[in-house]
Amino acid sequence: MRIGMILDKTFPPDPRVENEAISLIENGHEVFLFCLKYDKEKDHEVLKEIQVKRYKSNKLIYKLSALVYTIPFYSMVMSKKINHFLIHHNIEIIHIHDIQITEAVLRANKKLKLKIVLDLHENRPEIMKFYPHLQKFPGKYLISANKWKQKEETFISTATKVIVVTEESKNEIAKRTNKKSERIIVVPNTVHKSYYKNAQIQNNIIENYKDNFVLLYLGDTGLRRGLQTAIASINNLKDKISNIKLVIVGSNSSDSILKLQVKNLGIEHFVDFVGWQNEKLFPSYIKASSVCISPLHRNLHHDTTYANKLFQYMSFSKPVLVSNATAQKKLIKRTNTGLVHLEKDVQDFTNKIVELYTNKNLRDSLGKNGKRFVEEEFYWEKTAKNLINLYANLSS
């Protein structure tokens, strides 16, 4: 089957898109990936047998994409490019990654009437409520999260099949949209076995933190991720754990707020802002850590998903401390791989870190449980079977 994946950004990188495409190729399908280019990237390229087809865009169109469900310009421009892609490559089924480009795909597919798989990486309308540019003029008045939600529900009802990342997300969508649950497929974000088996560890990173009790955070550092709680806790923990260090590997436009918080508390010595790093370095930072964290704020999106970082942490036998956002709380409790703190509760976060610090046997036990869970249950080669079965059914 000739599958046309649609992505409204540059590629690479995108681990989920890449993982899905490779698994489908390994099971006999051809995957053509529509994506965008803003510079001098090649128009056509084969990466790991994925046939990448790049269509030129520009900064103006990129900015207008935020207004896609306010004015139709972005969808009109993109639909012409997508229509060319679908026809030129004789695509047999469309696989859309997220909703920003979905209306453009529906326009392009109006006459072709190809089946559509809608892959929801996240609950975009809920996340948008926390975007800084939607809290102020002009975004506050130009972009409506409610309109995006209405569009999402329309797209879900239109799609042949819908893919989500957790059972909680599946249940929420089925209840909200009346989409039959058998048409919603769960394909979690998990790690390949090669992620931890073939990792190249950088000894300089291990050496740099060898004398510290490291709390590690990986990924996007937007305020909804809860790092303000962790930073405030460091101010308490520094007097209890003299060698504590919060290491933040990631970035966001709101980092200035986090850095100001650190400065105001006078704890610069105890917090490292490493910035965004090549993902090949993540295993080294995980190996250098003592406890890995995911202090998410609770909201409808965070309650129905969990981040890939959790499985990256676990794959290296590290105990985790997570907030009580529903999905990740259930996961950690069920697998006994870490402790749970109340969201935004600095004292509870502090207490849980002290508990882990003073009980090495507990840390080791939780870490071993995490490693076992990833190796036996939650690795990509196993969790991708739902995706493979989905396309096997569509093919037949």
Contacts in CASP RR format, 6 or more apart in sequence:
PFRMAT RR
TARGET T0000
AUTHOR 0000-0000-0000
METHOD contacts of the structure
MODEL  1
MRIGMILDKTFPPDPRVENEAISLIENGHEVFLFCLKYDKEKDHEVLKEI
QVKRYKSNKLIYKLSALVYTIPFYSMVMSKKINHFLIHHNIEIIHIHDIQ
ITEAVLRANKKLKLKIVLDLHENRPEIMKFYPHLQKFPGKYLISANKWKQ
KEETFISTATKVIVVTEESKNEIAKRTNKKSERIIVVPNTVHKSYYKNAQ
IQNNIIENYKDNFVLLYLGDTGLRRGLQTAIASINNLKDKISNIKLVIVG
SNSSDSILKLQVKNLGIEHFVDFVGWQNEKLFPSYIKASSVCISPLHRNL
HHDTTYANKLFQYMSFSKPVLVSNATAQKKLIKRTNTGLVHLEKDVQDFT
NKIVELYTNKNLRDSLGKNGKRFVEEEFYWEKTAKNLINLYANLSS
1 29 0 8 1.000
1 30 0 8 1.000
1 92 0 8 1.000
1 93 0 8 1.000
1 391 0 8 1.000
1 394 0 8 1.000
1 395 0 8 1.000
2 29 0 8 1.000
2 30 0 8 1.000
2 32 0 8 1.000
2 89 0 8 1.000
2 90 0 8 1.000
2 91 0 8 1.000
2 92 0 8 1.000
2 93 0 8 1.000
3 24 0 8 1.000
3 29 0 8 1.000
3 30 0 8 1.000
3 31 0 8 1.000
3 32 0 8 1.000
3 91 0 8 1.000
3 92 0 8 1.000
3 93 0 8 1.000
3 94 0 8 1.000
3 95 0 8 1.000
3 391 0 8 1.000
4 31 0 8 1.000
4 32 0 8 1.000
4 33 0 8 1.000
4 34 0 8 1.000
4 85 0 8 1.000
4 86 0 8 1.000
4 89 0 8 1.000
4 91 0 8 1.000
4 93 0 8 1.000
4 94 0 8 1.000
4 95 0 8 1.000
5 17 0 8 1.000
5 20 0 8 1.000
5 21 0 8 1.000
5 31 0 8 1.000
5 32 0 8 1.000
5 33 0 8 1.000
5 34 0 8 1.000
5 95 0 8 1.000
5 96 0 8 1.000
5 97 0 8 1.000
6 34 0 8 1.000
6 82 0 8 1.000
6 85 0 8 1.000
6 94 0 8 1.000
6 95 0 8 1.000
6 96 0 8 1.000
6 97 0 8 1.000
6 101 0 8 1.000
6 105 0 8 1.000
7 14 0 8 1.000
7 17 0 8 1.000
7 33 0 8 1.000
7 34 0 8 1.000
7 35 0 8 1.000
7 36 0 8 1.000
7 97 0 8 1.000
7 101 0 8 1.000
8 35 0 8 1.000
8 36 0 8 1.000
8 65 0 8 1.000
8 78 0 8 1.000
8 97 0 8 1.000
8 98 0 8 1.000
8 100 0 8 1.000
8 101 0 8 1.000
9 35 0 8 1.000
9 36 0 8 1.000
10 35 0 8 1.000
10 36 0 8 1.000
10 37 0 8 1.000
10 38 0 8 1.000
10 41 0 8 1.000
10 54 0 8 1.000
11 17 0 8 1.000
11 18 0 8 1.000
11 33 0 8 1.000
11 35 0 8 1.000
11 52 0 8 1.000
11 54 0 8 1.000
12 18 0 8 1.000
12 47 0 8 1.000
13 279 0 8 1.000
14 97 0 8 1.000
15 189 0 8 1.000
15 279 0 8 1.000
15 308 0 8 1.000
16 97 0 8 1.000
16 121 0 8 1.000
16 189 0 8 1.000
17 33 0 8 1.000
17 97 0 8 1.000
18 48 0 8 1.000
18 50 0 8 1.000
19 192 0 8 1.000
19 380 0 8 1.000
19 384 0 8 1.000
20 95 0 8 1.000
20 119 0 8 1.000
20 187 0 8 1.000
20 384 0 8 1.000
20 387 0 8 1.000
21 31 0 8 1.000
21 33 0 8 1.000
21 48 0 8 1.000
21 50 0 8 1.000
22 48 0 8 1.000
22 49 0 8 1.000
22 50 0 8 1.000
23 380 0 8 1.000
23 384 0 8 1.000
23 387 0 8 1.000
23 388 0 8 1.000
24 31 0 8 1.000
24 387 0 8 1.000
24 388 0 8 1.000
24 391 0 8 1.000
25 31 0 8 1.000
25 48 0 8 1.000
25 49 0 8 1.000
25 50 0 8 1.000
27 388 0 8 1.000
27 391 0 8 1.000
27 392 0 8 1.000
29 391 0 8 1.000
30 51 0 8 1.000
31 49 0 8 1.000
31 50 0 8 1.000
31 51 0 8 1.000
32 51 0 8 1.000
32 53 0 8 1.000
32 85 0 8 1.000
32 89 0 8 1.000
32 91 0 8 1.000
33 50 0 8 1.000
33 51 0 8 1.000
33 52 0 8 1.000
33 53 0 8 1.000
34 53 0 8 1.000
34 55 0 8 1.000
34 81 0 8 1.000
34 82 0 8 1.000
34 85 0 8 1.000
35 52 0 8 1.000
35 53 0 8 1.000
35 54 0 8 1.000
35 55 0 8 1.000
36 54 0 8 1.000
36 55 0 8 1.000
36 56 0 8 1.000
36 57 0 8 1.000
37 43 0 8 1.000
37 54 0 8 1.000
37 55 0 8 1.000
37 56 0 8 1.000
37 57 0 8 1.000
38 56 0 8 1.000
38 57 0 8 1.000
38 58 0 8 1.000
38 59 0 8 1.000
38 62 0 8 1.000
41 54 0 8 1.000
42 54 0 8 1.000
43 53 0 8 1.000
43 54 0 8 1.000
44 51 0 8 1.000
44 52 0 8 1.000
44 53 0 8 1.000
44 54 0 8 1.000
45 52 0 8 1.000
45 54 0 8 1.000
46 52 0 8 1.000
51 89 0 8 1.000
53 85 0 8 1.000
53 89 0 8 1.000
55 81 0 8 1.000
55 85 0 8 1.000
61 74 0 8 1.000
61 77 0 8 1.000
64 71 0 8 1.000
64 73 0 8 1.000
64 74 0 8 1.000
65 74 0 8 1.000
65 100 0 8 1.000
66 133 0 8 1.000
66 139 0 8 1.000
66 143 0 8 1.000
67 73 0 8 1.000
67 74 0 8 1.000
67 142 0 8 1.000
67 143 0 8 1.000
68 74 0 8 1.000
68 75 0 8 1.000
68 100 0 8 1.000
68 101 0 8 1.000
68 103 0 8 1.000
68 104 0 8 1.000
69 103 0 8 1.000
69 144 0 8 1.000
69 147 0 8 1.000
69 148 0 8 1.000
69 151 0 8 1.000
70 142 0 8 1.000
70 143 0 8 1.000
70 144 0 8 1.000
70 147 0 8 1.000
72 103 0 8 1.000
74 104 0 8 1.000
75 101 0 8 1.000
75 103 0 8 1.000
75 104 0 8 1.000
75 107 0 8 1.000
76 104 0 8 1.000
76 107 0 8 1.000
77 104 0 8 1.000
78 101 0 8 1.000
78 104 0 8 1.000
78 108 0 8 1.000
79 104 0 8 1.000
79 105 0 8 1.000
79 107 0 8 1.000
79 108 0 8 1.000
80 108 0 8 1.000
82 101 0 8 1.000
82 104 0 8 1.000
82 105 0 8 1.000
82 107 0 8 1.000
82 108 0 8 1.000
82 109 0 8 1.000
83 107 0 8 1.000
83 108 0 8 1.000
83 112 0 8 1.000
85 91 0 8 1.000
86 94 0 8 1.000
86 108 0 8 1.000
86 109 0 8 1.000
86 112 0 8 1.000
86 114 0 8 1.000
87 112 0 8 1.000
91 114 0 8 1.000
92 114 0 8 1.000
93 114 0 8 1.000
93 115 0 8 1.000
93 116 0 8 1.000
93 117 0 8 1.000
93 391 0 8 1.000
93 394 0 8 1.000
94 105 0 8 1.000
94 109 0 8 1.000
94 114 0 8 1.000
94 115 0 8 1.000
94 116 0 8 1.000
94 117 0 8 1.000
95 116 0 8 1.000
95 117 0 8 1.000
95 119 0 8 1.000
96 102 0 8 1.000
96 105 0 8 1.000
96 116 0 8 1.000
96 117 0 8 1.000
96 118 0 8 1.000
96 119 0 8 1.000
96 159 0 8 1.000
97 119 0 8 1.000
97 121 0 8 1.000
98 119 0 8 1.000
98 120 0 8 1.000
98 121 0 8 1.000
98 122 0 8 1.000
98 124 0 8 1.000
99 118 0 8 1.000
99 120 0 8 1.000
99 124 0 8 1.000
99 148 0 8 1.000
99 151 0 8 1.000
99 152 0 8 1.000
99 155 0 8 1.000
100 124 0 8 1.000
102 118 0 8 1.000
102 151 0 8 1.000
102 155 0 8 1.000
103 151 0 8 1.000
103 155 0 8 1.000
105 116 0 8 1.000
106 116 0 8 1.000
106 155 0 8 1.000
106 158 0 8 1.000
109 116 0 8 1.000
115 160 0 8 1.000
115 161 0 8 1.000
115 394 0 8 1.000
116 158 0 8 1.000
116 159 0 8 1.000
116 160 0 8 1.000
116 161 0 8 1.000
117 159 0 8 1.000
117 160 0 8 1.000
117 161 0 8 1.000
117 162 0 8 1.000
117 163 0 8 1.000
117 390 0 8 1.000
117 394 0 8 1.000
118 155 0 8 1.000
118 156 0 8 1.000
118 159 0 8 1.000
118 161 0 8 1.000
118 162 0 8 1.000
118 163 0 8 1.000
119 162 0 8 1.000
119 163 0 8 1.000
119 187 0 8 1.000
120 152 0 8 1.000
120 162 0 8 1.000
120 163 0 8 1.000
120 164 0 8 1.000
120 165 0 8 1.000
120 169 0 8 1.000
120 173 0 8 1.000
121 165 0 8 1.000
122 165 0 8 1.000
122 301 0 8 1.000
122 305 0 8 1.000
123 169 0 8 1.000
123 300 0 8 1.000
123 301 0 8 1.000
123 304 0 8 1.000
123 305 0 8 1.000
124 148 0 8 1.000
124 152 0 8 1.000
125 145 0 8 1.000
125 146 0 8 1.000
125 148 0 8 1.000
125 149 0 8 1.000
125 152 0 8 1.000
126 145 0 8 1.000
126 149 0 8 1.000
126 299 0 8 1.000
126 300 0 8 1.000
126 301 0 8 1.000
127 224 0 8 1.000
127 301 0 8 1.000
128 134 0 8 1.000
128 143 0 8 1.000
128 145 0 8 1.000
128 148 0 8 1.000
129 145 0 8 1.000
129 299 0 8 1.000
130 223 0 8 1.000
130 224 0 8 1.000
130 299 0 8 1.000
132 253 0 8 1.000
132 254 0 8 1.000
133 139 0 8 1.000
134 140 0 8 1.000
134 143 0 8 1.000
134 145 0 8 1.000
153 176 0 8 1.000
153 177 0 8 1.000
156 162 0 8 1.000
156 173 0 8 1.000
156 177 0 8 1.000
156 179 0 8 1.000
157 177 0 8 1.000
157 179 0 8 1.000
159 183 0 8 1.000
160 183 0 8 1.000
160 394 0 8 1.000
161 183 0 8 1.000
161 184 0 8 1.000
161 185 0 8 1.000
161 390 0 8 1.000
161 394 0 8 1.000
162 173 0 8 1.000
162 179 0 8 1.000
162 183 0 8 1.000
162 184 0 8 1.000
162 185 0 8 1.000
163 184 0 8 1.000
163 185 0 8 1.000
163 186 0 8 1.000
163 187 0 8 1.000
163 387 0 8 1.000
163 390 0 8 1.000
164 170 0 8 1.000
164 173 0 8 1.000
164 184 0 8 1.000
164 185 0 8 1.000
164 186 0 8 1.000
164 187 0 8 1.000
165 186 0 8 1.000
165 187 0 8 1.000
165 188 0 8 1.000
165 189 0 8 1.000
165 305 0 8 1.000
165 306 0 8 1.000
166 186 0 8 1.000
166 188 0 8 1.000
166 304 0 8 1.000
166 305 0 8 1.000
166 306 0 8 1.000
166 327 0 8 1.000
167 186 0 8 1.000
168 303 0 8 1.000
168 304 0 8 1.000
168 305 0 8 1.000
168 326 0 8 1.000
168 327 0 8 1.000
168 330 0 8 1.000
169 186 0 8 1.000
169 304 0 8 1.000
169 305 0 8 1.000
169 327 0 8 1.000
170 181 0 8 1.000
170 184 0 8 1.000
170 186 0 8 1.000
171 181 0 8 1.000
171 304 0 8 1.000
172 300 0 8 1.000
172 304 0 8 1.000
173 179 0 8 1.000
173 184 0 8 1.000
174 180 0 8 1.000
174 181 0 8 1.000
174 184 0 8 1.000
185 386 0 8 1.000
185 387 0 8 1.000
185 390 0 8 1.000
186 386 0 8 1.000
187 383 0 8 1.000
187 384 0 8 1.000
187 386 0 8 1.000
187 387 0 8 1.000
188 378 0 8 1.000
188 383 0 8 1.000
189 306 0 8 1.000
189 307 0 8 1.000
189 308 0 8 1.000
189 311 0 8 1.000
190 308 0 8 1.000
190 311 0 8 1.000
190 374 0 8 1.000
190 378 0 8 1.000
190 379 0 8 1.000
190 380 0 8 1.000
190 382 0 8 1.000
190 383 0 8 1.000
191 308 0 8 1.000
191 311 0 8 1.000
191 312 0 8 1.000
191 315 0 8 1.000
191 374 0 8 1.000
191 379 0 8 1.000
191 380 0 8 1.000
192 379 0 8 1.000
192 380 0 8 1.000
192 381 0 8 1.000
193 375 0 8 1.000
193 379 0 8 1.000
193 380 0 8 1.000
193 381 0 8 1.000
195 283 0 8 1.000
195 312 0 8 1.000
195 315 0 8 1.000
196 283 0 8 1.000
196 315 0 8 1.000
196 316 0 8 1.000
196 374 0 8 1.000
199 283 0 8 1.000
199 284 0 8 1.000
199 316 0 8 1.000
200 280 0 8 1.000
200 283 0 8 1.000
201 283 0 8 1.000
201 284 0 8 1.000
201 287 0 8 1.000
202 281 0 8 1.000
202 284 0 8 1.000
205 281 0 8 1.000
205 284 0 8 1.000
205 285 0 8 1.000
205 287 0 8 1.000
205 288 0 8 1.000
206 284 0 8 1.000
206 287 0 8 1.000
206 288 0 8 1.000
208 288 0 8 1.000
209 245 0 8 1.000
209 247 0 8 1.000
209 288 0 8 1.000
209 289 0 8 1.000
210 288 0 8 1.000
211 243 0 8 1.000
212 243 0 8 1.000
212 244 0 8 1.000
212 245 0 8 1.000
212 290 0 8 1.000
213 241 0 8 1.000
213 243 0 8 1.000
213 244 0 8 1.000
213 245 0 8 1.000
213 290 0 8 1.000
213 291 0 8 1.000
213 357 0 8 1.000
214 245 0 8 1.000
214 246 0 8 1.000
214 247 0 8 1.000
214 288 0 8 1.000
214 289 0 8 1.000
214 290 0 8 1.000
214 291 0 8 1.000
215 230 0 8 1.000
215 234 0 8 1.000
215 244 0 8 1.000
215 245 0 8 1.000
215 246 0 8 1.000
215 247 0 8 1.000
215 289 0 8 1.000
215 290 0 8 1.000
215 291 0 8 1.000
215 292 0 8 1.000
215 293 0 8 1.000
215 321 0 8 1.000
215 353 0 8 1.000
216 247 0 8 1.000
216 249 0 8 1.000
216 285 0 8 1.000
216 286 0 8 1.000
216 288 0 8 1.000
216 289 0 8 1.000
216 291 0 8 1.000
216 292 0 8 1.000
216 293 0 8 1.000
216 313 0 8 1.000
216 318 0 8 1.000
217 225 0 8 1.000
217 227 0 8 1.000
217 230 0 8 1.000
217 246 0 8 1.000
217 247 0 8 1.000
217 248 0 8 1.000
217 249 0 8 1.000
217 250 0 8 1.000
217 292 0 8 1.000
217 293 0 8 1.000
217 294 0 8 1.000
217 295 0 8 1.000
218 249 0 8 1.000
218 250 0 8 1.000
218 282 0 8 1.000
218 285 0 8 1.000
218 286 0 8 1.000
218 292 0 8 1.000
218 309 0 8 1.000
218 312 0 8 1.000
218 313 0 8 1.000
219 225 0 8 1.000
219 249 0 8 1.000
219 250 0 8 1.000
219 276 0 8 1.000
219 307 0 8 1.000
219 309 0 8 1.000
220 250 0 8 1.000
220 251 0 8 1.000
220 252 0 8 1.000
221 227 0 8 1.000
221 248 0 8 1.000
221 250 0 8 1.000
221 251 0 8 1.000
221 252 0 8 1.000
221 254 0 8 1.000
221 255 0 8 1.000
221 258 0 8 1.000
222 252 0 8 1.000
222 254 0 8 1.000
223 252 0 8 1.000
223 254 0 8 1.000
223 257 0 8 1.000
223 258 0 8 1.000
223 297 0 8 1.000
224 296 0 8 1.000
224 297 0 8 1.000
224 299 0 8 1.000
224 302 0 8 1.000
225 252 0 8 1.000
225 294 0 8 1.000
225 295 0 8 1.000
225 296 0 8 1.000
225 297 0 8 1.000
226 295 0 8 1.000
226 296 0 8 1.000
226 297 0 8 1.000
226 323 0 8 1.000
226 343 0 8 1.000
226 344 0 8 1.000
227 248 0 8 1.000
227 258 0 8 1.000
227 295 0 8 1.000
228 257 0 8 1.000
228 258 0 8 1.000
228 261 0 8 1.000
229 295 0 8 1.000
229 323 0 8 1.000
229 343 0 8 1.000
229 344 0 8 1.000
229 345 0 8 1.000
229 346 0 8 1.000
229 349 0 8 1.000
230 246 0 8 1.000
230 293 0 8 1.000
230 295 0 8 1.000
230 349 0 8 1.000
231 246 0 8 1.000
231 258 0 8 1.000
231 261 0 8 1.000
231 262 0 8 1.000
231 265 0 8 1.000
231 267 0 8 1.000
231 271 0 8 1.000
232 261 0 8 1.000
232 265 0 8 1.000
232 346 0 8 1.000
233 346 0 8 1.000
233 349 0 8 1.000
233 350 0 8 1.000
233 353 0 8 1.000
234 244 0 8 1.000
234 246 0 8 1.000
234 265 0 8 1.000
234 267 0 8 1.000
234 270 0 8 1.000
234 271 0 8 1.000
235 265 0 8 1.000
235 266 0 8 1.000
235 267 0 8 1.000
236 346 0 8 1.000
236 347 0 8 1.000
236 350 0 8 1.000
237 244 0 8 1.000
237 350 0 8 1.000
237 353 0 8 1.000
237 354 0 8 1.000
238 244 0 8 1.000
238 267 0 8 1.000
238 270 0 8 1.000
240 354 0 8 1.000
240 357 0 8 1.000
241 353 0 8 1.000
241 354 0 8 1.000
241 357 0 8 1.000
244 270 0 8 1.000
244 353 0 8 1.000
245 270 0 8 1.000
245 271 0 8 1.000
245 272 0 8 1.000
246 270 0 8 1.000
246 271 0 8 1.000
246 272 0 8 1.000
247 272 0 8 1.000
247 274 0 8 1.000
247 285 0 8 1.000
247 288 0 8 1.000
247 289 0 8 1.000
248 258 0 8 1.000
248 271 0 8 1.000
248 272 0 8 1.000
248 273 0 8 1.000
248 274 0 8 1.000
248 275 0 8 1.000
249 274 0 8 1.000
249 275 0 8 1.000
249 276 0 8 1.000
249 277 0 8 1.000
249 281 0 8 1.000
249 282 0 8 1.000
249 285 0 8 1.000
250 274 0 8 1.000
250 275 0 8 1.000
250 276 0 8 1.000
250 277 0 8 1.000
251 275 0 8 1.000
251 276 0 8 1.000
255 273 0 8 1.000
258 273 0 8 1.000
259 273 0 8 1.000
262 268 0 8 1.000
262 271 0 8 1.000
262 273 0 8 1.000
274 285 0 8 1.000
277 285 0 8 1.000
282 312 0 8 1.000
283 312 0 8 1.000
283 316 0 8 1.000
286 292 0 8 1.000
286 312 0 8 1.000
286 313 0 8 1.000
286 316 0 8 1.000
286 318 0 8 1.000
287 316 0 8 1.000
289 318 0 8 1.000
290 318 0 8 1.000
290 356 0 8 1.000
290 357 0 8 1.000
290 363 0 8 1.000
291 318 0 8 1.000
291 319 0 8 1.000
291 320 0 8 1.000
291 321 0 8 1.000
291 353 0 8 1.000
291 356 0 8 1.000
291 363 0 8 1.000
292 309 0 8 1.000
292 313 0 8 1.000
292 318 0 8 1.000
292 319 0 8 1.000
292 320 0 8 1.000
292 321 0 8 1.000
293 320 0 8 1.000
293 321 0 8 1.000
293 322 0 8 1.000
294 306 0 8 1.000
294 307 0 8 1.000
294 309 0 8 1.000
294 310 0 8 1.000
294 320 0 8 1.000
294 321 0 8 1.000
294 322 0 8 1.000
294 323 0 8 1.000
294 328 0 8 1.000
295 321 0 8 1.000
295 322 0 8 1.000
295 323 0 8 1.000
295 341 0 8 1.000
295 343 0 8 1.000
295 349 0 8 1.000
296 302 0 8 1.000
296 307 0 8 1.000
296 322 0 8 1.000
296 323 0 8 1.000
296 325 0 8 1.000
296 328 0 8 1.000
296 343 0 8 1.000
297 323 0 8 1.000
297 325 0 8 1.000
297 343 0 8 1.000
297 344 0 8 1.000
298 323 0 8 1.000
298 324 0 8 1.000
298 325 0 8 1.000
298 326 0 8 1.000
298 343 0 8 1.000
302 325 0 8 1.000
302 327 0 8 1.000
302 328 0 8 1.000
303 325 0 8 1.000
303 326 0 8 1.000
303 327 0 8 1.000
304 326 0 8 1.000
304 327 0 8 1.000
305 327 0 8 1.000
306 325 0 8 1.000
306 327 0 8 1.000
306 328 0 8 1.000
306 331 0 8 1.000
307 328 0 8 1.000
310 320 0 8 1.000
310 322 0 8 1.000
310 328 0 8 1.000
310 331 0 8 1.000
310 332 0 8 1.000
311 374 0 8 1.000
311 378 0 8 1.000
313 320 0 8 1.000
314 320 0 8 1.000
314 337 0 8 1.000
314 367 0 8 1.000
314 370 0 8 1.000
314 371 0 8 1.000
314 373 0 8 1.000
314 374 0 8 1.000
314 378 0 8 1.000
315 370 0 8 1.000
315 371 0 8 1.000
315 374 0 8 1.000
315 375 0 8 1.000
316 371 0 8 1.000
317 367 0 8 1.000
317 368 0 8 1.000
317 370 0 8 1.000
317 371 0 8 1.000
318 367 0 8 1.000
319 337 0 8 1.000
319 338 0 8 1.000
319 339 0 8 1.000
319 356 0 8 1.000
319 362 0 8 1.000
319 363 0 8 1.000
319 366 0 8 1.000
319 367 0 8 1.000
320 332 0 8 1.000
320 337 0 8 1.000
320 338 0 8 1.000
320 339 0 8 1.000
320 366 0 8 1.000
321 338 0 8 1.000
321 339 0 8 1.000
321 340 0 8 1.000
321 341 0 8 1.000
321 349 0 8 1.000
321 352 0 8 1.000
321 353 0 8 1.000
321 356 0 8 1.000
322 328 0 8 1.000
322 329 0 8 1.000
322 332 0 8 1.000
322 338 0 8 1.000
322 339 0 8 1.000
322 340 0 8 1.000
322 341 0 8 1.000
323 329 0 8 1.000
323 340 0 8 1.000
323 341 0 8 1.000
323 342 0 8 1.000
323 343 0 8 1.000
323 344 0 8 1.000
324 340 0 8 1.000
324 341 0 8 1.000
324 342 0 8 1.000
324 343 0 8 1.000
325 343 0 8 1.000
329 340 0 8 1.000
331 337 0 8 1.000
332 338 0 8 1.000
332 339 0 8 1.000
332 340 0 8 1.000
333 340 0 8 1.000
335 369 0 8 1.000
335 370 0 8 1.000
335 373 0 8 1.000
336 366 0 8 1.000
336 369 0 8 1.000
337 366 0 8 1.000
337 367 0 8 1.000
337 369 0 8 1.000
337 370 0 8 1.000
337 373 0 8 1.000
338 366 0 8 1.000
338 367 0 8 1.000
338 369 0 8 1.000
339 352 0 8 1.000
339 355 0 8 1.000
339 356 0 8 1.000
339 366 0 8 1.000
340 352 0 8 1.000
341 348 0 8 1.000
341 349 0 8 1.000
341 351 0 8 1.000
341 352 0 8 1.000
342 348 0 8 1.000
355 362 0 8 1.000
356 362 0 8 1.000
356 363 0 8 1.000
END
